[in-house]
Amino acid sequence: MQTCHSLPQILSGARTAMASTTLFNTTVSGRIGALVAGILTLLMATGTCAQETKPLRIALATSISNQAAEIAAEEAEAEGLKVELIEFNDWNTPNRAVADREVDANLFQHVPYLQFTNANTGNDLVAIAPAFSTPFGLYSKKVKTLAELPDNAEIVFSGDAVNTARSLLLLQQAKLIELKPGVGTNATLEDVVKWIKPLKITLLDGPQIARALDDVDAAATYPTFAKLAGLDASSGLIFENDPIYAFQFVTRPDMRDDKRLRRFVEIYRNSAAVKEKLRSLYGSMVSFP
């Protein structure tokens, strides 16, 4: 384990180094050289120690699942690993913060969203491990079944390209629209070739969807936002659950093998308390890839 040195310890070590050197070299330059060497050596050790003991900083986006990250951080601190969680209310800042080295990693996104943002920002962030997975559903506070949706129902979903495509695929699965064949996860509104049911589509930033659910007919979104809106996570009108959309720990390539980060990921993934919290939030909707 790296030993931390205080300034008095540094100076004492430097004097020792100087005294040892004077046994062999009694010149002034020799004593000065020994003093400088001693100070530099111990300062380097102290710098390394400071680097190892600084908090691991993890960026999050607004989500009820952050309660699980808080539990993992408490368990990590009990082992001597200090973890600082920073929550943002959008989906852009957590990746920018990692890329700009303001934080060490983030936990809020799936691989398709990461690939999309990397392509559009020039970042080369990498996913290092899945945390958990939940389905994606169509939720409503106004109707209980798909059949109850009225003509020209207002459907809201996230306006980013990845979640727009996922939402459109869900609407196609619900037989509300028909998309061009083969568009898959690249689907856009321009790819809708048939509105089986007339709909009004509204695009929002993902975290705003919870507040919008009171005013619209339905929303294609994650259980976490349905819960924030006061709905039961399992109350969706229809779901899909592709494993590619599991939520991931994401970092920079140079942090991929960082021991502190790897240990925190291990704690999160193996913690019974973390799993218990996520199950209390999502019930049978949550899984652990």
N, C-alpha and C positions, 0 to 999 in steps of 0.2 A: 504493500500500500504506500502511496506517495506521502511523504512527511511534509507538513506545512511548517515554514520557518517564519518567526517574527523578525522585525528589524533588529532588536538586540541580539537575537541568535545569529543573524547574518553578520553583524559587526564582530561578535565574539569569534565566529568561525573565521572571519577574515584575519583577525589578530593572530589566531592560532596558526593559520597558513603562513602569515608573515614571520612569526616567531620561528617556525620550523625552517623556513628558508634561510633565516639569518645564521643558522648553524653551519650552512655551507657557503653562504654568500653574504658578506657583511657590508657590501656596498649599498649606498642609498638607493640606487636604481633597482637593485635586487629586491630591497624591502618594499619599495613602491610597487614593483611588478607583482610581488606576492600578494600585496593588499588588493590590488585591482583584480587579480585572478580569483582570489577568494570571494570577493564581493560579486563578481560576475557569475561565478559558479553557483553560489547560493541564490542569487536573484533569479537565475534560470530555473532552479528547482522550485522557487516560490511561485514563479509565473505558471509553471506546469500545474502546481497544486491548485492555484486559483482557477485555472481553466477546468480542472476536473471537478471542483466543488461548486461551480456556478449552477444555477437552476437549469433544468431542461425545460425549454419553453415550447408548449404545444398550443397551436391555434385551433379554435373550434368555431363553427357557425351555430347560430341559435338553434337549439334542439333540446327536447326533453332528455335525449340520450346522453347529454353532457353530464347528467347525474352519475352515470356509470364511470365516466372519465374521472370525476371527482373522487369516487371510491378508489379507483386504481391509483390516483395520485396520493391518497392517504396511505395506502398499502406500501407504495414506493417510499414515501417519507419514513415509514416505520423501519425500512431497511437502510435508511441513510441517503436515499436518492431524492433530492428536492425537485419537485415538478411544479412548474407554474403554468396554469391554464388561462388562456386569453380568448374570450368569446367575442366574435364579430357578428353583426346583424345582416351580413350579406355573404354571397358566395365568391366574390372576387378577391377581397382583401386577404383571406387566409392563404391563398396561393402566392399573392404578391409578397406577403410578409415572410414566407419561407424563402422565396427567390431572393429577396433583399436581405436575408440573414437577420431579420428582426426576430424571428422565431426559428426553432430547430426543425419542426415538423408540424403537420396538421392532421386532423381527423374530422372529415365531414363529407367526403366525396367518394364516388365510385370511379372505376377505371375509364369508362367512356367519357365522363366529364373531365377527368384529368387529361386524357388525350386531346380533347377538344381545346381546353385552355392552353395546353402546351403548344399546340399548333397555332393558336391565335396570339400568343404572347412571346413566343420564342424561348420560353422556359424549358428546362429539361428535367422537371421534377419526376420522381419515381415513386411508385407504390411498393411498399416493402412487406406488408402483411394485412390481411383482412381483419376487421374488428368484429363486425356482425352484419347480418343482412335482414332486411324486412321487405315485404311486398310493396308494390306500387298500386294504388287503387283509385277508383272514382268515388268520391265522398260527397254526401249531400246532407244538409239540415232541413231540406224541404220535401224530399221524397224518400221512400223506402225501397223502391225497386226501379230498375231501368225502364220498365213499362210506364211508370208514372211520370217520367220526364216529359214536359210539354213541348210542343213545337216551338222553335225559336228559344229554347232553354239557353240560358247563359252559362257557358262552361269556362272555367278559368284554369290556366296552368302556367308553369314557368316558361318565360320567353326565351331562355337560352336554347341553343340549337339541339343539344343532347336531350334535355327534358321535354322539349317540344316534340321531338321525334317519338320519344317514349310515350308521351301522352296521346299522340295521334294513333300509335299502334294499339294503345289501350282502347281508344274510341272505336277503332276498327274491330277489335276483339269483341266489343260490346254491340257490334252491328249497328252503330250509329253513323259511320262513314265508310267509304271505300277508298283505298289508296292505290296509286299506280303500282303494278306488280313489281316486286323486287327492290323497292326503295328502302325497306328495312329501317335500320337505326339512323339513316340519313333523311328520313321523311320530313318534309316541310308542309306548311299549309297549301303551298302551290301544288303539292302532290295529291291533294284530295280530288278524286275524279267523280265522286258521287256523295252527296249529302243524303243519306238514307233518311235521316231525321233532320229537319232544318235546325241549325244551332247558331248561336252567337258566341264566338270565341274571343276571350279576353286574355291577354298575356301580361303576366306580372313577374317581378323578381320573386324567386321561390319562397323566401321567408315571409312575404306579404300575404301569402295565400291563406294562412290561418285567420287573419283578420277579415279577408274577403268572403269567407264561407257564409257569413251571416247575410250577405247581400246577393249572392249568386245562386243559381240552381244546383250547381255541382262543381267540384274541382278535382282534377287529376293531380294527385300529390302523394306524399309519403305519410305513413301513419303518424310520424312525429308531429306534422303540421295539423293533421286531423285531431290529435290529442290536444294540441295547443288551442284548437278551436272549440274544445269541449266535447268532441265526439269520441266514441269508443273506437280503438284502433281496428277492431274487427268488423266495423259497421259499414264498410265499403260496399258499393253496389256491384263491383266486379274488381278482380285483382289479377295481377301477373307477378311472377317472382323469378326472374332470370338471375342466376348466380353471378353473372358478370357485373351486376349492379350492387354487389356487397360493398359496404363502406370500408375504406382503406386508410391505413397510416401512410402518409405521403411525406417525402423529404427530398433534400438535394442529393445528387449522386455522392458527394463527398461525405455525407452523413449516413449513408446507407448502412455502414458497419459500426457506427458509433455505439460504444458499449452501454452508455446510459440510455440511449434511445431503444436499443435492442432489449435491455432489461425491462424498460417500461412497457414495451409491446408484449413481452412475455408475461409480465404481471397482469396486464389487462386481459389477455387472451386466456389465461389459466385461472383467473380469480373466480371462485365460486360466488363471491359477493357481487361482482360485476355482472355475472350471468343472472343471478337472482334479481338484481335491480332491473336489468333489461327485460326479463320475463314479467316483472311486475308492471312494467310500462306497456309492453306490447303483447303480453300473453303468448299464445301459440304462434303469433305472427313473426316472432324473431327466431333466427337460426344463427349458427356459429360455424362459418366455413372453415 
